[in-house]
Amino acid sequence: MSDQYKKEAAERAAQDVSSGMRLGIGTGSTAEFFVHALAQRVKEGLDVIGVPTSERTRKLASELGIRLTTLEELPQLDLTVDGADELDPRLSLIKGGGGAHLREKIVACASQSMIVIADGSKQVKTLGRFPLPIEVVPFGLETTRLAICDVLNGLKLPQKLELRGGAAHPFVTDGGHYILDAHLEAIDDAQTLAASLVAIPGVVEHGLFIDIATKAYVAGEDGVKTVLPI
């Protein structure tokens, strides 16, 4: 049923799109349902232009006939629609399960608003059950890892970091970086953690999205709920 709920949330978000909009288009399984729903509306005459957040999304959207551009050509957007790995009652998010959180955050912050689409399993009281992706430069990886551990230790968080893909075949992002997944269990002070991580040389970005999402459509057994930040 998870895919059905994702599809329902995505289709609801597609109804918020109107002709003339400049759209950020997210990455991941839920976002792909949105791409399909948006493409159907484009076939019906909706006139929009989109900025994809990954090469995978670019390929799918292009194949389905959605007109695309880049942030270089269109640096200000009206709306971004994207999924999330976790969302809390403030609509703070963990993103990056698909490894595209750097581009996703750039695009979301270039937008006037951001709609999150998700199934009900992604709602949590406190972020952290889903591993937090931390995108890092390959050069000096061990130095960066130790600096991240120092930050986590200072915040009394578990110092459990895993290189995504493993040392033999590390996952490489579209930007050419690696990802360290931090298994934190519960993040009580996401804002302090976010600020501390980006202050580390070697950390490119992390998957905490704070004060960015403006609304969420969350689907479950009772239909699609609209969630606003408290």
Short mmCIF file of the C-alpha atoms (twelve columns), coordinates in Angstrom:
data_MODEL
# 
_entry.id   MODEL 
# 
loop_
_atom_site.group_PDB 
_atom_site.id 
_atom_site.type_symbol 
_atom_site.label_atom_id 
_atom_site.label_alt_id 
_atom_site.label_comp_id 
_atom_site.label_asym_id 
_atom_site.label_seq_id 
_atom_site.Cartn_x 
_atom_site.Cartn_y 
_atom_site.Cartn_z 
_atom_site.pdbx_PDB_model_num 
ATOM 1   C CA . MET A 1   0.000  0.000  0.000   1 
ATOM 2   C CA . SER A 2   2.948  2.343  0.467   1 
ATOM 3   C CA . ASP A 3   3.247  2.997  -3.263  1 
ATOM 4   C CA . GLN A 4   -0.470 3.700  -3.499  1 
ATOM 5   C CA . TYR A 5   -0.221 6.257  -0.698  1 
ATOM 6   C CA . LYS A 6   2.796  7.892  -2.349  1 
ATOM 7   C CA . LYS A 7   0.845  8.096  -5.594  1 
ATOM 8   C CA . GLU A 8   -2.153 9.687  -3.856  1 
ATOM 9   C CA . ALA A 9   0.003  12.333 -2.146  1 
ATOM 10  C CA . ALA A 10  1.805  13.082 -5.402  1 
ATOM 11  C CA . GLU A 11  -1.412 13.441 -7.375  1 
ATOM 12  C CA . ARG A 12  -2.803 15.822 -4.739  1 
ATOM 13  C CA . ALA A 13  0.309  18.001 -5.001  1 
ATOM 14  C CA . ALA A 14  0.030  18.068 -8.790  1 
ATOM 15  C CA . GLN A 15  -3.355 19.744 -8.386  1 
ATOM 16  C CA . ASP A 16  -1.627 22.718 -6.730  1 
ATOM 17  C CA . VAL A 17  0.339  23.413 -9.898  1 
ATOM 18  C CA . SER A 18  -1.040 26.061 -12.248 1 
ATOM 19  C CA . SER A 19  -0.009 27.224 -15.699 1 
ATOM 20  C CA . GLY A 20  2.929  29.591 -15.765 1 
ATOM 21  C CA . MET A 21  4.582  28.109 -12.694 1 
ATOM 22  C CA . ARG A 22  8.322  27.584 -12.428 1 
ATOM 23  C CA . LEU A 23  8.721  24.274 -10.630 1 
ATOM 24  C CA . GLY A 24  11.433 22.481 -8.714  1 
ATOM 25  C CA . ILE A 25  10.978 18.756 -9.247  1 
ATOM 26  C CA . GLY A 26  12.317 16.441 -6.567  1 
ATOM 27  C CA . THR A 27  14.033 13.072 -6.581  1 
ATOM 28  C CA . GLY A 28  13.044 9.677  -5.224  1 
ATOM 29  C CA . SER A 29  10.233 7.158  -5.435  1 
ATOM 30  C CA . THR A 30  7.502  9.535  -4.264  1 
ATOM 31  C CA . ALA A 31  8.749  12.365 -6.453  1 
ATOM 32  C CA . GLU A 32  8.595  10.049 -9.452  1 
ATOM 33  C CA . PHE A 33  4.871  9.618  -8.876  1 
ATOM 34  C CA . PHE A 34  4.630  13.417 -8.939  1 
ATOM 35  C CA . VAL A 35  6.517  13.544 -12.247 1 
ATOM 36  C CA . HIS A 36  3.997  11.142 -13.772 1 
ATOM 37  C CA . ALA A 37  1.040  13.113 -12.381 1 
ATOM 38  C CA . LEU A 38  2.537  16.383 -13.615 1 
ATOM 39  C CA . ALA A 39  3.186  14.911 -17.051 1 
ATOM 40  C CA . GLN A 40  -0.462 13.901 -17.319 1 
ATOM 41  C CA . ARG A 41  -1.536 17.459 -16.558 1 
ATOM 42  C CA . VAL A 42  0.960  18.768 -19.116 1 
ATOM 43  C CA . LYS A 43  -0.639 16.486 -21.721 1 
ATOM 44  C CA . GLU A 44  -3.962 18.055 -20.788 1 
ATOM 45  C CA . GLY A 45  -2.603 21.529 -21.501 1 
ATOM 46  C CA . LEU A 46  -0.826 22.674 -18.322 1 
ATOM 47  C CA . ASP A 47  2.021  25.038 -19.244 1 
ATOM 48  C CA . VAL A 48  4.903  24.808 -16.763 1 
ATOM 49  C CA . ILE A 49  8.666  24.656 -16.775 1 
ATOM 50  C CA . GLY A 50  10.645 22.548 -14.318 1 
ATOM 51  C CA . VAL A 51  14.075 22.362 -12.756 1 
ATOM 52  C CA . PRO A 52  14.956 18.749 -11.872 1 
ATOM 53  C CA . THR A 53  17.017 17.985 -8.777  1 
ATOM 54  C CA . SER A 54  18.891 14.997 -10.203 1 
ATOM 55  C CA . GLU A 55  19.921 13.431 -13.481 1 
ATOM 56  C CA . ARG A 56  17.456 10.622 -12.817 1 
ATOM 57  C CA . THR A 57  14.570 13.067 -12.474 1 
ATOM 58  C CA . ARG A 58  15.742 14.995 -15.524 1 
ATOM 59  C CA . LYS A 59  15.685 11.837 -17.636 1 
ATOM 60  C CA . LEU A 60  12.208 10.765 -16.493 1 
ATOM 61  C CA . ALA A 61  10.643 14.218 -16.816 1 
ATOM 62  C CA . SER A 62  12.145 14.713 -20.263 1 
ATOM 63  C CA . GLU A 63  10.885 11.331 -21.456 1 
ATOM 64  C CA . LEU A 64  7.389  12.224 -20.247 1 
ATOM 65  C CA . GLY A 65  7.326  15.545 -22.102 1 
ATOM 66  C CA . ILE A 66  7.798  18.048 -19.261 1 
ATOM 67  C CA . ARG A 67  9.613  21.194 -20.356 1 
ATOM 68  C CA . LEU A 68  12.833 21.608 -18.349 1 
ATOM 69  C CA . THR A 69  15.472 24.214 -17.661 1 
ATOM 70  C CA . THR A 70  18.252 24.868 -15.136 1 
ATOM 71  C CA . LEU A 71  18.731 27.218 -12.187 1 
ATOM 72  C CA . GLU A 72  21.320 29.072 -14.263 1 
ATOM 73  C CA . GLU A 73  18.587 29.948 -16.737 1 
ATOM 74  C CA . LEU A 74  15.799 30.275 -14.177 1 
ATOM 75  C CA . PRO A 75  17.281 31.071 -10.731 1 
ATOM 76  C CA . GLN A 76  13.981 31.834 -8.979  1 
ATOM 77  C CA . LEU A 77  11.152 29.319 -8.741  1 
ATOM 78  C CA . ASP A 78  7.556  29.411 -7.557  1 
ATOM 79  C CA . LEU A 79  7.219  25.941 -6.043  1 
ATOM 80  C CA . THR A 80  9.202  22.800 -5.342  1 
ATOM 81  C CA . VAL A 81  7.485  19.455 -4.837  1 
ATOM 82  C CA . ASP A 82  9.581  16.689 -3.304  1 
ATOM 83  C CA . GLY A 83  9.419  13.700 -1.013  1 
ATOM 84  C CA . ALA A 84  11.083 13.201 2.359   1 
ATOM 85  C CA . ASP A 85  12.554 10.330 4.322   1 
ATOM 86  C CA . GLU A 86  11.188 11.812 7.556   1 
ATOM 87  C CA . LEU A 87  9.100  14.826 8.527   1 
ATOM 88  C CA . ASP A 88  8.308  16.075 12.012  1 
ATOM 89  C CA . PRO A 89  5.425  18.275 13.237  1 
ATOM 90  C CA . ARG A 90  7.383  21.458 12.364  1 
ATOM 91  C CA . LEU A 91  7.896  20.107 8.832   1 
ATOM 92  C CA . SER A 92  11.596 19.768 9.473   1 
ATOM 93  C CA . LEU A 93  12.824 17.004 7.219   1 
ATOM 94  C CA . ILE A 94  15.483 14.404 6.702   1 
ATOM 95  C CA . LYS A 95  16.156 13.960 3.008   1 
ATOM 96  C CA . GLY A 96  18.887 12.306 0.999   1 
ATOM 97  C CA . GLY A 97  17.982 8.646  0.938   1 
ATOM 98  C CA . GLY A 98  18.415 8.884  -2.817  1 
ATOM 99  C CA . GLY A 99  21.618 10.864 -2.518  1 
ATOM 100 C CA . ALA A 100 20.294 14.054 -4.153  1 
ATOM 101 C CA . HIS A 101 19.794 16.244 -1.066  1 
ATOM 102 C CA . LEU A 102 22.371 18.882 -2.065  1 
ATOM 103 C CA . ARG A 103 20.627 19.706 -5.320  1 
ATOM 104 C CA . GLU A 104 17.240 19.234 -3.670  1 
ATOM 105 C CA . LYS A 105 18.093 21.828 -1.020  1 
ATOM 106 C CA . ILE A 106 19.468 24.327 -3.552  1 
ATOM 107 C CA . VAL A 107 16.311 24.030 -5.630  1 
ATOM 108 C CA . ALA A 108 13.966 24.160 -2.629  1 
ATOM 109 C CA . CYS A 109 15.668 27.285 -1.281  1 
ATOM 110 C CA . ALA A 110 15.335 28.926 -4.709  1 
ATOM 111 C CA . SER A 111 11.558 28.440 -4.470  1 
ATOM 112 C CA . GLN A 112 8.923  30.597 -2.836  1 
ATOM 113 C CA . SER A 113 7.341  27.500 -1.302  1 
ATOM 114 C CA . MET A 114 7.925  23.772 -0.930  1 
ATOM 115 C CA . ILE A 115 5.343  21.009 -0.774  1 
ATOM 116 C CA . VAL A 116 6.407  17.694 0.745   1 
ATOM 117 C CA . ILE A 117 4.674  14.539 -0.439  1 
ATOM 118 C CA . ALA A 118 4.853  11.368 1.640   1 
ATOM 119 C CA . ASP A 119 3.058  8.328  2.955   1 
ATOM 120 C CA . GLY A 120 2.157  8.274  6.628   1 
ATOM 121 C CA . SER A 121 5.120  6.103  7.619   1 
ATOM 122 C CA . LYS A 122 7.428  9.098  7.075   1 
ATOM 123 C CA . GLN A 123 5.805  11.162 9.863   1 
ATOM 124 C CA . VAL A 124 7.759  11.114 13.134  1 
ATOM 125 C CA . LYS A 125 7.672  13.035 16.397  1 
ATOM 126 C CA . THR A 126 11.459 13.466 16.423  1 
ATOM 127 C CA . LEU A 127 13.826 13.224 13.472  1 
ATOM 128 C CA . GLY A 128 16.609 10.677 13.507  1 
ATOM 129 C CA . ARG A 129 15.221 7.206  13.033  1 
ATOM 130 C CA . PHE A 130 16.202 7.464  9.359   1 
ATOM 131 C CA . PRO A 131 19.981 7.813  8.955   1 
ATOM 132 C CA . LEU A 132 21.051 11.405 8.302   1 
ATOM 133 C CA . PRO A 133 22.985 11.733 5.024   1 
ATOM 134 C CA . ILE A 134 26.055 13.943 5.239   1 
ATOM 135 C CA . GLU A 135 27.601 14.758 1.867   1 
ATOM 136 C CA . VAL A 136 31.380 15.076 2.019   1 
ATOM 137 C CA . VAL A 137 34.340 15.759 -0.257  1 
ATOM 138 C CA . PRO A 138 36.330 12.561 -0.965  1 
ATOM 139 C CA . PHE A 139 39.628 14.331 -0.211  1 
ATOM 140 C CA . GLY A 140 40.452 14.089 3.496   1 
ATOM 141 C CA . LEU A 141 37.549 11.745 4.155   1 
ATOM 142 C CA . GLU A 142 38.914 10.370 7.430   1 
ATOM 143 C CA . THR A 143 39.700 13.845 8.745   1 
ATOM 144 C CA . THR A 144 36.159 14.935 7.938   1 
ATOM 145 C CA . ARG A 145 34.714 11.802 9.527   1 
ATOM 146 C CA . LEU A 146 36.584 12.465 12.781  1 
ATOM 147 C CA . ALA A 147 35.388 16.091 12.825  1 
ATOM 148 C CA . ILE A 148 31.797 14.917 12.375  1 
ATOM 149 C CA . CYS A 149 32.245 12.454 15.239  1 
ATOM 150 C CA . ASP A 150 33.465 15.305 17.450  1 
ATOM 151 C CA . VAL A 151 30.298 17.270 16.667  1 
ATOM 152 C CA . LEU A 152 28.094 14.266 17.382  1 
ATOM 153 C CA . ASN A 153 29.907 13.563 20.628  1 
ATOM 154 C CA . GLY A 154 29.447 17.166 21.732  1 
ATOM 155 C CA . LEU A 155 25.701 16.865 21.141  1 
ATOM 156 C CA . LYS A 156 25.563 13.477 22.903  1 
ATOM 157 C CA . LEU A 157 24.551 11.720 19.696  1 
ATOM 158 C CA . PRO A 158 25.752 8.264  18.566  1 
ATOM 159 C CA . GLN A 159 28.975 8.412  16.578  1 
ATOM 160 C CA . LYS A 160 27.910 5.743  14.108  1 
ATOM 161 C CA . LEU A 161 28.853 6.786  10.579  1 
ATOM 162 C CA . GLU A 162 28.722 4.540  7.531   1 
ATOM 163 C CA . LEU A 163 30.198 5.354  4.136   1 
ATOM 164 C CA . ARG A 164 27.345 4.749  1.721   1 
ATOM 165 C CA . GLY A 165 28.270 1.961  -0.664  1 
ATOM 166 C CA . GLY A 166 31.289 0.920  1.389   1 
ATOM 167 C CA . ALA A 167 34.975 1.687  0.937   1 
ATOM 168 C CA . ALA A 168 35.367 -0.553 -2.107  1 
ATOM 169 C CA . HIS A 169 32.467 0.949  -4.065  1 
ATOM 170 C CA . PRO A 170 31.380 4.227  -2.430  1 
ATOM 171 C CA . PHE A 171 28.198 5.863  -3.654  1 
ATOM 172 C CA . VAL A 172 29.043 8.996  -5.661  1 
ATOM 173 C CA . THR A 173 26.534 11.850 -5.850  1 
ATOM 174 C CA . ASP A 174 25.745 13.821 -8.999  1 
ATOM 175 C CA . GLY A 175 28.174 16.422 -7.639  1 
ATOM 176 C CA . GLY A 176 31.010 13.905 -7.326  1 
ATOM 177 C CA . HIS A 177 30.893 13.623 -3.529  1 
ATOM 178 C CA . TYR A 178 30.560 10.777 -1.020  1 
ATOM 179 C CA . ILE A 179 27.861 10.333 1.625   1 
ATOM 180 C CA . LEU A 180 28.358 9.407  5.272   1 
ATOM 181 C CA . ASP A 181 25.098 8.129  6.758   1 
ATOM 182 C CA . ALA A 182 24.810 9.035  10.443  1 
ATOM 183 C CA . HIS A 183 22.675 6.661  12.538  1 
ATOM 184 C CA . LEU A 184 21.521 9.046  15.261  1 
ATOM 185 C CA . GLU A 185 18.276 7.469  16.583  1 
ATOM 186 C CA . ALA A 186 16.808 10.806 17.743  1 
ATOM 187 C CA . ILE A 187 17.887 14.385 16.985  1 
ATOM 188 C CA . ASP A 188 16.731 16.645 19.802  1 
ATOM 189 C CA . ASP A 189 18.396 19.828 18.505  1 
ATOM 190 C CA . ALA A 190 18.347 19.677 14.714  1 
ATOM 191 C CA . GLN A 191 19.205 23.351 14.250  1 
ATOM 192 C CA . THR A 192 22.419 23.156 16.274  1 
ATOM 193 C CA . LEU A 193 23.414 19.929 14.543  1 
ATOM 194 C CA . ALA A 194 22.767 21.442 11.115  1 
ATOM 195 C CA . ALA A 195 24.856 24.530 11.825  1 
ATOM 196 C CA . SER A 196 27.691 22.515 13.355  1 
ATOM 197 C CA . LEU A 197 27.925 20.121 10.421  1 
ATOM 198 C CA . VAL A 198 28.146 22.745 7.689   1 
ATOM 199 C CA . ALA A 199 30.917 24.498 9.637   1 
ATOM 200 C CA . ILE A 200 33.187 21.483 9.102   1 
ATOM 201 C CA . PRO A 201 35.620 21.799 6.177   1 
ATOM 202 C CA . GLY A 202 34.944 18.841 3.950   1 
ATOM 203 C CA . VAL A 203 31.207 18.716 4.645   1 
ATOM 204 C CA . VAL A 204 29.359 19.891 1.551   1 
ATOM 205 C CA . GLU A 205 25.790 19.597 2.860   1 
ATOM 206 C CA . HIS A 206 23.542 17.439 5.027   1 
ATOM 207 C CA . GLY A 207 20.028 16.096 4.767   1 
ATOM 208 C CA . LEU A 208 18.386 18.275 7.430   1 
ATOM 209 C CA . PHE A 209 15.835 20.606 5.836   1 
ATOM 210 C CA . ILE A 210 14.765 23.122 8.484   1 
ATOM 211 C CA . ASP A 211 12.280 25.972 7.911   1 
ATOM 212 C CA . ILE A 212 12.132 25.177 4.203   1 
ATOM 213 C CA . ALA A 213 8.957  23.113 3.688   1 
ATOM 214 C CA . THR A 214 5.732  25.126 3.785   1 
ATOM 215 C CA . LYS A 215 3.157  22.346 3.474   1 
ATOM 216 C CA . ALA A 216 2.947  18.571 3.253   1 
ATOM 217 C CA . TYR A 217 0.465  16.150 1.758   1 
ATOM 218 C CA . VAL A 218 0.612  12.900 3.703   1 
ATOM 219 C CA . ALA A 219 -1.399 9.928  2.489   1 
ATOM 220 C CA . GLY A 220 -2.609 6.946  4.479   1 
ATOM 221 C CA . GLU A 221 -5.647 4.793  5.231   1 
ATOM 222 C CA . ASP A 222 -7.764 7.878  5.905   1 
ATOM 223 C CA . GLY A 223 -6.853 9.577  2.637   1 
ATOM 224 C CA . VAL A 224 -4.565 12.528 2.006   1 
ATOM 225 C CA . LYS A 225 -4.042 14.930 4.894   1 
ATOM 226 C CA . THR A 226 -2.735 18.462 4.583   1 
ATOM 227 C CA . VAL A 227 -0.038 19.120 7.176   1 
ATOM 228 C CA . LEU A 228 1.172  22.623 8.041   1 
ATOM 229 C CA . PRO A 229 4.136  23.420 10.288  1 
ATOM 230 C CA . ILE A 230 3.202  24.028 13.922  1 
# 
